[in-house]
Amino acid sequence: MPEDFLGFKSLDQFRDYLRSYVDIGPWGANGAKSPTELYQEILEGDSGLVRMEHGLLRLTWPIFIDVSYHNRGVHFKCFEAENKKGKHRDLPGTYAEKRHANESMDAAIRRTYEEEIEPSFHNSGLSLSNSSLDFEREWEENTGARSYPGLQTKSINTLFTLHVVQDQGTPKPFVLIEANGTSKFDWKVER
């Protein structure tokens, strides 16, 4: 977390700081998140905020875990059919999780397994026993923050593939139920 962020004594002081770099007027309306949500995001380590020469830059560290499975010569790929908001997102991986600031990659993967993969996957009809995880790639994206209009975001993304042990039968759709909603997952045959 940047040192200047640690010096904020209140949410109001944080808002004043933001206003000196970005128009936060549209924040908190029409689907945009509020300054309070950004403040909380940073406190929880889901994102960071750094001062650049020409403004502020929000940092995020998403990890994606794609799920791959072979059954009798057919290659299946798992995908999120519907997220917690009832929408389909075209993600680089089956599961997406925010890696926290200063969290090791191993800890972020373990947390994703414990919070998302294991609680949902047992309904797929497949076992995760003896599965393997491979690193695929890392890439950066510099975009405007969709959730925070006018604030630039740099995401350092990492993709892994979880290879489920093959020939366990045809996989079934399954869901992940969390306090903030339900995500639905399904399978497609890869050619």
C-alpha positions in Angstrom: 0.0 0.0 0.0 1.5 3.4 -0.9 2.7 5.5 2.0 0.5 8.5 1.2 -2.6 6.2 1.5 -1.5 5.2 5.0 -1.6 8.8 6.1 -5.3 9.3 5.6 -7.1 9.9 8.9 -10.6 9.6 7.5 -12.8 8.7 4.5 -13.5 12.5 4.0 -9.7 13.1 3.7 -9.5 10.3 1.2 -12.3 11.8 -0.9 -10.6 15.2 -0.9 -7.4 13.5 -2.1 -9.3 11.8 -4.9 -11.0 15.0 -5.9 -7.7 16.7 -6.5 -6.9 14.1 -9.2 -10.2 12.8 -10.7 -13.9 13.9 -11.0 -15.6 11.6 -8.5 -19.0 13.2 -9.2 -20.3 10.2 -11.2 -19.0 7.7 -8.6 -21.7 5.8 -6.7 -24.4 6.2 -9.4 -25.5 4.3 -12.5 -23.5 1.2 -11.6 -20.3 3.0 -10.7 -18.8 2.3 -7.3 -18.4 4.9 -4.6 -15.3 6.5 -3.1 -16.2 4.5 0.1 -16.0 1.2 -1.9 -12.5 2.2 -3.3 -11.4 3.1 0.2 -12.6 -0.3 1.5 -11.0 -2.1 -1.5 -7.6 -0.6 -0.7 -7.9 -1.3 3.1 -8.7 -4.9 2.3 -5.9 -5.2 -0.1 -8.1 -5.9 -3.2 -6.4 -3.0 -5.0 -3.8 -0.4 -4.6 -3.6 3.3 -5.4 -0.4 5.1 -6.5 0.2 8.7 -7.4 1.7 9.1 -10.9 3.0 12.2 -12.6 -0.3 12.9 -14.3 -2.8 11.5 -11.8 -3.7 8.4 -9.9 -3.4 4.8 -10.9 -5.4 2.0 -9.4 -3.6 -1.4 -9.3 -5.2 -4.8 -9.3 -3.7 -8.3 -9.4 -6.4 -10.7 -10.8 -5.7 -14.4 -11.0 -7.7 -16.7 -13.3 -7.9 -20.4 -13.0 -9.1 -22.2 -16.1 -10.5 -25.7 -15.7 -9.8 -28.3 -18.4 -11.0 -31.9 -18.4 -10.8 -34.9 -20.9 -13.3 -37.7 -20.9 -12.9 -40.6 -23.4 -11.0 -38.4 -25.9 -13.3 -35.4 -25.6 -11.8 -32.2 -24.2 -14.1 -30.1 -22.0 -13.5 -26.6 -20.8 -15.5 -25.2 -17.9 -16.8 -21.6 -18.0 -18.8 -19.2 -15.9 -22.2 -19.2 -17.5 -23.7 -16.6 -15.2 -22.1 -14.5 -12.6 -23.6 -13.2 -9.3 -25.2 -10.3 -11.1 -27.0 -12.7 -13.6 -24.7 -11.8 -16.5 -22.2 -13.8 -18.6 -18.6 -12.6 -18.5 -16.1 -13.7 -21.1 -13.2 -14.3 -18.7 -9.7 -15.6 -19.4 -10.4 -18.4 -16.9 -13.2 -20.3 -15.3 -12.6 -18.8 -11.9 -11.5 -15.2 -11.3 -10.2 -13.9 -8.0 -8.5 -10.7 -6.8 -5.1 -11.4 -5.4 -4.5 -9.1 -2.4 -1.6 -6.6 -2.2 1.4 -8.3 -0.7 -0.2 -11.7 -0.9 1.9 -14.5 -2.4 0.6 -16.2 -5.5 0.5 -19.6 -3.6 -1.7 -18.0 -0.9 -4.0 -16.5 -3.5 -4.4 -19.8 -5.3 -5.0 -21.6 -2.0 -7.7 -19.1 -1.1 -9.3 -19.5 -4.5 -9.4 -23.2 -4.0 -10.9 -23.0 -0.5 -13.4 -20.2 -1.2 -14.6 -21.0 -4.8 -13.3 -24.1 -6.5 -13.8 -26.7 -3.7 -17.2 -25.5 -2.5 -18.7 -25.5 -6.0 -16.9 -28.2 -7.9 -18.2 -31.3 -6.0 -21.6 -30.8 -7.8 -19.9 -31.2 -11.2 -19.7 -35.0 -10.8 -15.9 -34.8 -10.9 -13.3 -35.2 -8.3 -10.4 -32.7 -7.8 -8.2 -35.4 -6.4 -4.8 -35.7 -8.2 -5.6 -32.7 -10.4 -2.6 -30.6 -11.5 -2.2 -26.8 -11.9 0.0 -25.2 -14.6 1.1 -21.6 -15.0 0.0 -20.3 -18.4 0.9 -16.7 -18.7 1.0 -13.2 -17.1 0.0 -10.0 -18.8 -0.7 -6.4 -18.0 -3.7 -4.3 -19.0 -4.0 -0.6 -18.7 -7.6 0.6 -18.8 -10.0 3.0 -17.4 -11.6 1.5 -14.3 -15.1 0.5 -15.3 -16.2 0.7 -11.7 -14.5 4.1 -11.1 -15.1 6.4 -14.1 -12.0 8.6 -14.8 -9.6 6.5 -12.8 -6.9 4.6 -14.7 -6.3 1.0 -13.7 -3.4 -1.3 -14.3 -4.2 -4.9 -13.9 -1.4 -7.5 -13.6 -3.2 -10.7 -14.6 -2.0 -14.3 -14.1 -3.6 -17.3 -15.8 -3.3 -20.9 -14.6 -5.0 -24.1 -15.9 -6.4 -26.7 -13.6 -6.2 -30.1 -15.3 -8.8 -32.4 -13.7 -8.0 -36.1 -13.8 -9.5 -37.5 -16.9 -12.1 -40.2 -17.6 -14.4 -39.6 -14.7 -17.6 -39.4 -16.8 -19.5 -36.6 -18.4 -19.3 -33.4 -16.3 -22.4 -31.6 -15.1 -23.2 -27.9 -14.7 -22.8 -26.7 -11.1 -23.1 -23.5 -9.0 -21.1 -21.6 -6.4 -23.3 -20.1 -3.7 -21.7 -17.2 -1.7 -23.1 -14.6 0.6 -23.2 -12.0 -2.2 -24.8 -14.2 -4.8 -24.7 -17.4 -6.9 -22.5 -18.1 -9.9 -23.4 -20.8 -12.5 -20.8 -22.9 -14.3 -21.1 -25.1 -17.3 -18.9 -27.0 -19.8 -18.3 -26.7 -23.5 -16.5 -29.1 -25.8 -13.3 -27.7 -27.2 -12.4 -28.6 -30.7 
